Amino acid sequence: MAESLKIVATCVVAAVLYGIIHDQFTARICLEYFTIFHPPIFHTQSPTLLGIGWGIVATWWVGAFFSVPLTFAARAGSRPALRASELRRPIVMLLAFMAGSALVFGIAGYVLARTGVISTDWLTFSSSRPKRYRFMADWWAHSASYASAFIGATVVCVLTYRRRLRMPIVEKNPSAIRSP
């Protein structure tokens, strides 16, 4: 039970740290993404404080949600169980995949808006086209983070369970081991 709680805690802390770091960048790219596009939970114009606040609020639940199937994949059933420490590398790899996806899609959102492939006319918060392009960069980066988290988490769970299937089953009751 304690090891399962460690997996939950690892997933939540990893998600929150990712969210805070991610939002430190995106809050500086387009502050309006946080001050206009989100409900006014944090009454500040500070990109640092908005990044920390939204980094926590918008991601803790993703980590909690991910922790449930990962805990089952790592510990449920009769196969040898994995410890939370054995899941750190796959979780870090997932976060790297998410960050790469956010970067690529954030750039794509900006470029597509700037070249007119996607319209920003519906964004009425500013008449400044560059601000609207940066908004699209943030929107696409955030959308990519969530989408890649879902896809990547599914892959991590499957790979975690497959890893357990390859592990030899060790008999827990030493008296049950028969000598030849």
C-alpha positions in Angstrom: 0.0 0.0 0.0 2.8 2.4 0.9 4.5 1.8 -2.5 1.2 2.5 -4.3 0.9 5.8 -2.5 4.5 6.6 -3.5 3.5 6.0 -7.2 0.6 8.4 -6.8 2.8 11.0 -5.1 5.5 10.6 -7.8 2.9 11.1 -10.6 1.3 14.2 -8.9 4.6 15.8 -8.1 5.9 15.2 -11.6 2.8 16.6 -13.2 2.8 19.7 -11.0 6.6 20.4 -11.6 6.0 20.0 -15.3 3.1 22.3 -15.2 4.9 25.0 -13.3 8.0 24.9 -15.6 5.8 24.7 -18.8 3.7 27.7 -17.6 6.7 29.7 -16.7 7.5 29.7 -20.4 4.0 30.1 -21.8 3.0 32.9 -19.3 5.9 34.9 -20.8 5.0 34.1 -24.4 1.4 35.4 -23.9 0.2 36.6 -20.6 -3.3 37.0 -22.0 -3.6 33.3 -22.3 -3.7 33.2 -18.5 -5.5 36.5 -17.7 -8.2 36.4 -20.4 -8.6 32.8 -21.6 -8.7 31.4 -18.0 -11.1 32.2 -15.2 -9.7 34.9 -12.8 -8.5 32.7 -10.0 -5.3 34.5 -9.6 -5.6 38.3 -9.5 -2.1 39.2 -10.7 -0.3 40.2 -13.8 2.9 38.5 -12.7 3.9 35.8 -15.2 5.8 34.0 -12.5 2.9 33.8 -10.1 0.4 32.9 -12.9 2.8 30.2 -14.0 3.1 28.7 -10.6 -0.6 29.0 -9.8 -1.9 27.6 -13.0 1.0 25.1 -13.2 -0.4 23.6 -10.0 -4.2 24.0 -10.6 -4.1 22.7 -14.2 -1.9 19.7 -13.7 -2.2 18.0 -10.3 -5.3 16.2 -11.4 -3.6 14.9 -14.5 -0.9 13.4 -12.3 -3.5 11.9 -10.0 -5.6 10.5 -12.9 -2.4 9.0 -14.5 -1.3 7.5 -11.2 -4.4 5.1 -11.0 -3.7 3.0 -14.2 0.0 3.3 -13.7 -0.3 1.9 -10.1 -2.4 -1.0 -11.5 0.1 -1.6 -14.3 3.0 -1.6 -11.9 1.5 -3.5 -8.9 -1.8 -5.3 -9.5 -2.1 -9.1 -9.9 0.3 -11.9 -9.2 3.2 -10.7 -11.3 6.2 -9.2 -9.6 5.4 -5.6 -8.6 7.4 -2.5 -9.5 8.4 0.1 -7.0 7.8 3.8 -7.5 11.6 4.3 -7.9 11.5 1.9 -10.9 9.0 4.2 -12.6 10.9 7.4 -12.4 12.7 7.0 -15.7 9.5 6.2 -17.7 7.8 9.2 -16.1 10.7 11.5 -16.9 10.7 10.2 -20.5 7.0 11.0 -20.6 7.6 14.5 -19.4 10.3 15.0 -22.0 7.9 13.7 -24.7 5.3 16.2 -23.5 7.8 19.1 -23.5 9.0 18.2 -27.0 5.4 18.1 -28.2 4.6 21.4 -26.6 7.6 23.0 -28.2 6.9 21.7 -31.7 3.1 22.4 -31.6 3.6 25.8 -29.9 5.9 26.8 -32.8 3.5 25.3 -35.3 0.6 27.3 -33.8 2.5 30.5 -34.0 3.7 29.9 -37.6 0.3 28.8 -38.8 -1.3 31.9 -37.3 1.3 34.2 -38.6 1.1 32.9 -42.1 -2.7 33.1 -42.1 -3.3 29.3 -42.3 -5.3 29.5 -39.1 -7.3 32.6 -38.3 -6.9 34.7 -35.2 -9.7 37.1 -36.0 -11.9 35.5 -33.4 -9.4 36.6 -30.7 -10.9 39.9 -29.8 -8.8 40.6 -26.7 -6.2 42.6 -28.7 -5.9 44.3 -32.1 -2.2 43.4 -32.1 -1.6 40.5 -34.5 1.7 39.5 -32.8 -0.1 39.1 -29.5 -2.8 36.9 -31.1 0.0 34.8 -32.8 1.6 34.3 -29.4 -1.8 33.4 -28.0 -2.1 30.6 -30.6 1.4 29.4 -29.7 0.4 29.1 -26.1 -2.9 27.4 -26.9 -1.3 24.9 -29.2 1.5 24.2 -26.7 -1.0 23.6 -23.9 -3.2 21.4 -26.1 -0.2 19.4 -27.2 0.9 18.9 -23.6 -2.4 17.4 -22.6 -2.8 15.3 -25.7 0.8 13.9 -25.5 0.3 13.3 -21.8 -2.8 11.1 -22.5 -1.1 9.3 -25.4 2.3 9.0 -23.6 0.7 7.9 -20.3 -1.2 5.1 -22.1 2.1 3.9 -23.6 3.9 4.1 -20.2 1.2 2.0 -18.6 1.3 -0.7 -21.3 5.1 -0.8 -21.3 5.1 -1.0 -17.5 2.8 -4.0 -17.5 4.7 -5.7 -20.3 7.9 -5.2 -18.3 6.2 -7.0 -15.4 5.2 -9.9 -17.8 8.9 -10.4 -18.6 9.9 -10.6 -15.0 10.3 -14.1 -13.5 7.8 -15.0 -10.8 9.5 -15.5 -7.5 7.7 -17.8 -5.1 6.8 -15.9 -1.9 6.6 -18.9 0.3 10.0 -20.5 0.8 8.5 -23.8 2.1 6.7 -24.2 -1.2 9.9 -24.6 -3.0 10.5 -28.2 -3.7 13.9 -29.7 -3.7 14.8 -32.3 -6.4 
